[in-house]
Amino acid sequence: MNPFQLKNGQLHVESVSLSDIARRFGTPCYVYSRAALEASLDEFQRELVGLDALVCYAVKANSNLAVLNVFARRGAGFDIVSGGELKRAMAAGADPKKIVFSGVGKSADEMALALDIGILCFNVESEAELERLNEVAGQKGKRAPISLRVNPNVDAKTHPYISTGLKENKFGVAYEEAVNLYRRAANLPHIEVEGIDCHIGSQLLDASPFAEALEKVLQLVDEIEAAGIRLRHIDLGGGLGIRYKDEKAPAVQTYLEPLLRALNDRKLKILLEPGRRLVGNAGVLLTRVEYLKPGEVKNFAIVDAAMNDLARPALYDAWHDIVPVAPGGGKHLDWEIVGPICESSDFLGHGRPLCLEAGDLLAVMSAGAYGMAMSSNYNTRPRAAEVMVDGERCHVVRRREVVDELFAAESVLP
């Protein structure tokens, strides 16, 4: 669903005008639709009805407590990559038995915290991590439930920075080494083998790499079970893409169909870890034009949001649609939409044909994923407010920071 629609000449989210949100809460401001979040999760859960399956939202995409709580209320699990994300998920009402812990660099303290809480599974990504986890679990007098994240060497056909399933990527255990490492895991006294995990990348728009990875993982499952090691679940990760510009993102049904067909006769619980697909198109970044600066070569629209608020354009050269909140008539010019940060990479969009005046409100679309979660205080800029819209109601789910807070933990030398 698209919760952002024009009504009476104004862009609304559900039943609330974005102009009203800007007036009440200021800009820059992230705005999310509860209905869109729920609809995105429902799309996965409908396809999995009647199956032993769990959708684990990838917290890194958007870790706001209100977002996590919306998903927890509807039975979702969570995929975390740090001890901080684990604490966030628990604070938002997560069931620890629905949490999987991914990531290549888990510390001993993070492992101990997850063992104390009693999570569903650790997705182990190296032999060294496996040995450390066995040691930490032994100190706790526990057995750590694990799956090995296997790197199938499959090209996800996505941006190289968000590809994770090739041999040159840092993620996972080499496919050829997986069976031996499973044998090692099965013989460790404080490890309990639970499943197998695979994740090949993010913003996947073609289902064929997913199907190829699945085929390779199932071949491995057969080898592991032939070695006498029982697996209880298979985790195929996430990565299903969304529409930013003119992409044709596959439907959830299309994406999952080869998985469900291939697993039809196997008694394996299914785990999925979508992130961007659940939150990306459920949010926008609301920003106001501060100055217009026409030039001979380029026209610059300087807005109050910047690369510290939304890093994706500077980091990945990512494209986000940018639309006026109150579209008007007049002459359109091609504008560089840039922020006030002192970097030439501080842009939100290049060459956007818009009719603009100083003071206009703009909505940077599809900003619900990897927006606020990747924001920073560069240039000592307070991070934006976050607002959740639920029908006709607005809730501030993160207040805007103030400058004094940014250096409150610092001190000068005596």
N, C-alpha and C positions, 0 to 999 in steps of 0.2 A: 504494500500500500504506500501511497505518497501522501503524507499528512500535511504537506506544504502546498497550499492552493490559494489562488487569487480570489478574493471575495470583496465586492464593492471597491475594486481598484486598489486593494491592499493585500499583501501577502500575509496569509494566516498560517499558524500551526494549529491543527485541529480547529478549535473555535475561538482562538485568541489571535489578535493582530500582533505581528512582530513589531509594529510601531509602538503599540502599547507596552510591549515588553521592554523595548529600548527606553521609553519614557520612564518606566518604573524602576528599571534595574541598571540602566546605563549600558555603554558599549566600551570595549568589545564584550560580547556575551555569548556563551554557548547555550543553545536552546535545543531541548530534546522532546520528542513525542513519546509518551508512554504507550499510546495505542500502536505506534509503529514498532516499538521494541517488542511488545507482546505478539504482534502479528508475525514478526520475523521468527521468533522462537516457535510459535504455533506451526509455521510452515514445516519446520523440521519434525516437530513432535507428531504431527498428523501422519507423516510418512512412516513413522516408527511405531504406530499404535499396534499393540498386540505382540510386539517383539521385546526381547530382553535387551534394552538399549538405553543409553543415557547420553543426553546432549550436555557437554561440559563447555560452558561459555569461556572463551579465552580472555581472561581478565585484562591482559595487557592492552587490548584494543580500546577499552574505556573503563576505568576502574572506579568511577564515581559510586559511592555507596548506594545512592538511590537506584542507579542502573542495575547494580548487582542485586539489590533487594527485589526489584521487579522480576528478575529472572528466578531468584531463589523462591519467591512466592509461587511460581508456576512450575516448580519441580526440577529446575535445571541444576546440573552440577557445574563445577568450575575447573578450568585449566589454569594453573598458576605457574609463575616462573621465578618467584622470590618469596622469602619469608614475609616481606611487607605485604605482598598480594595475598598471602595466606591469612594474615591478620585482617586485611580488608574484607576478604570473603567471609570470614567468621563474624566480623562486626556487622555485616550486611545480612546475617541470618542463614549462611550456608550450612548445609549438612556436611560434616567432615567426611562422611562415607561416600560423598559424591565429589570429592576433590582429587584431582590428579596433579602431580608436581612435575613439571617439565623444566628444561633448561640445562645448559652444559656446565654451569659453574656453581652448583649447590654447595654452600658452606656446611661445615659440621654443625654449627649452631642452627642453621635452617633445617637440616635433617632432623636434629633433635626436637625442634619445635613441631615439625610435622608428625614425628613419631608420637610425641606426647598428645597431640590433638587427635591422632588416629585417622589419617587420611586414607582414601581408597587405594592409591597406588603412587609409587615413584616411577617416572619415566626416566630410566637410567641411560646415559648417553656416552659412557666410556667405561673401560675396565677399571681405571683408577677410581672413578666415582663409585662403582660397584663395591670395590674393596673398602673404601671409606665408609660407605653406608653400612656395610656389614659390621665394621668396627664400632660405629656410633650406635647401631641397634644393639650390639652386644653389651655396650656400656649401660644401655637402658634396660637390659634384660628383655628385649623384644625381638620379634622377627619382622623385618621390613618387607612389605608387599611391593613387588617390582614388576615392571615390564621393561624390556630393552627397546629403545628407540633405534630402529634399523634404518640405515641410509640405503635406499634401493638404487641409487645412481640413476634417477629418472629426471629428465628435464621438465620442469613445471611450466616452461614457456611464459615466464613472468619476469618482472624487473630483477636484475641480478642481485640487488640488495635484499630482496625478499624471497629469493630462491633458497631452499634449505635441503634439497634431496639429492644433490650431486656430490661426487667424490671430493671436489674441492671445497665444499662447504664444511663448516666447523661442527655441524650437528650430527648426532647419531653415531651408531656403531657400523663399521663397514659390513656390507652384506655378506662378504665371504668369511668374515670372522664371527658372525652371529651365533652359529650353532655351537661352536666351541665355547663361546662366552656364556651361552645358556647352560652348557654342561658345568662350567665353573660356578655359575650362580646357584644351580641346583645342589651343589655340594657345599655351599657356604652355610655355616650353622645358624646365621641370623638373617638369612634371606629367604623369602617365600616367593617363588615365581608365580605370577598371576596371569601375565598376558604378553602381548607384543604390540609395539607402537610404531607408527610411521607418519611422518608429516613432510610433504615435499615443497611447500611454499605457500605464499599468500597471493591474493587477487587472481585466483585461477579462473579463467574464462573458457577453458576447453576441458571437457570431462575426460578426454582420452589419456592424459598423463596420470590422472587419478586411477583410472582403470588399469593402466600398465603397472603402476606401483602396487595396486591390490593383487594383481596376478603374481607378482614376484614375492610379495609378503606371504601369500597363501602357499606357494611352493616351499617357503621357509618354514611355515607352520607345520607342514607335513614332515619335513626333515626333523624338526624339533620334537614332534610327538613320536616319530619313529625312534628317537633317541631315548624314549621313555619319560619325557618331560611333558606334563599335562599343562595346557594353556586354558585359561578360563575366559579370557576376553581378547578382543582385537580392537585396537585404537587406531583409526585411520586419520586422526588429526582433523584439521579444518582447512581453511584457505579459500573457500568458495567466494568468488569475486562479486562485486556490485557494479552498477552502472554509475560512472562519474560523468561521462560525456556522451559517447555514442556506442559504448560497448554493449554487446549482447550477452549479458550474464545468464548462465544456464539456470533453469528452474531447479529447485531443490530435488524434485522428483527425478529429473533427468540426471542429476549429479549422483544421487544415491542408488539409482536403479541397478547399475552393475554390481555395486557392493551387496545390495540385498539379494540379488539373484545368485551371486557367487557364494553367499553365506547361507543359503536356504537350507542346506542339509548339514550344516556344521553347528554344533552346540557351543557357540561362542557368544558371549555378551558383546554387544556393539557399543563402542564409545566414539563419539565425534566431538571435535573441539572448534566449532565455528566462532569467529570473533567479529571481523569486519562485516560479515553478512548479516549479523544480528543488529549491529548498531550504526553502521556507516551511513545509511540513508535515513536514519531516524534523527539526525542532528544537523544543525547549521551553526555557523559562526556569524553572529550579527556584528556589523561594524559600520562606522559613520565616516563620511568623507570630511577630512579636515581642510585640505587645500586642493585646488586644481592648479596644475603647473604645465600649461601647454608649451610645446617646444618645436623647433624646426624638424627634429628627427623623431622624437617620441613625445607623447602627451602623458604626463604623470598625474594620477589621482592618488593623493597621499591620504591614507585612511588611518584610523586609530588602532586597528589590529596589525600585527606584524608577525615576522617569522618566529618570534618567541611564543606567540599564541598558536600558530599553525605552522609546524616545521616541514610538513610534507612537500610543499612546492620547492623550498630551498634544498631539501634533503634528497628527494627523488625526482625533481622536476615534475612533480605530480600536478595534474590538471583538476581543478574544481570549478564547477559552474559558478558564476557570480552574477546575481540578478538584483535589480532594484526592488526594494520593499514596496515602493509606491511608484510603479512605472508611469512615466509622463511622456508627452510628445516632445518634439524638438529635434535638433540636429544630433545625430550620433557621430561620435568620434571614436577612434581606437585608443583605448586608455591602458597604460601600465598601472595595475593596481598594486601599490607599494605601501609599505609601512614606514614608521619613523626611525627604525633601527639603523645604525651606522654601518651597514653592510650592503654591498651591491646585490647580494643574494636575497635581500629582504623584499620579496615580492609574493603576492598571492595569485596573480594572474597577469599574463602578457597579452597585449593587443586585443582587449575586450571592447567590442563595439557597444557603447553605452551612451545614453544622454544623461549627463551628470551636472549637478551643481554642488557647491560646497554645502555641507550639512545633510546631504542625502544619505539615507540608510541603504546598505547593501547586505545581502545574505550570501555568504559563502556556503554553497550547498555540499551535501554529502560529507559533512565534517564530524559525524558522530564517532568515527573510528580514528585512532591515532591523531587526534586533535589535542584536546586538553591533556590526554595521557602523556603526550610528548612535549608539552609546553614547558617553558623555563622562565627564569627571571632575568634573562640577558638584558643589559642596559639598565638594570635595577627597575624593571617594569613589573608591577604587580600582575599576577595572573588573573584571568577573566573570571567573572561570575558564571555559574552554571544554573540553568533554570529548566525544570521539568514541567511540561504542560500535560494536563490530564483533563481532556474535554474542555470545559470553560474555566478551569482553575490553573493557576500558576504556582509553582513551589520553587523557592530558591534552594537548590540542593548543594550548592557551594557558594558562599558569599565571596565577593571580590576581595582580594588581598589589599592591604594598605602598605605604603612604602616602609613605614617604621617597623613593620613585622619582618621585612626582608633582611634587616641587619640586626635584629634583636638578639640573635645568638652569637654575634661577633663582639670582639673587644679589641681595644688598642693596647699597645705595649705599655707597661708601667714606666 
